[in-house]
Amino acid sequence: MKISDVTCAHCGALYLLAESASVDSSPVDGPTGNEACTICGKTFASRSDGKLRAFRFVMSPAARSARAPISP
């Protein structure tokens, strides 16, 4: 299994992508279509190659850009 970060190009929301990394070279009959962003509703990824993928929402753009205060 391969896990990586995916960011929505439209709003900056962060997702984790878990993708099957089967040693079998034959294609898997996974679902095809588009993944819509939870925050902005626009497509941030498409699934057309038949690989098994799962997306998990991690962080909104507002939380990503929040900065911790610098102590004196």
Helices and strands as residue ranges (DSSP letters): E 2-7, E 14-19, E 33-36, E 43-47, E 53-59, H 61-65
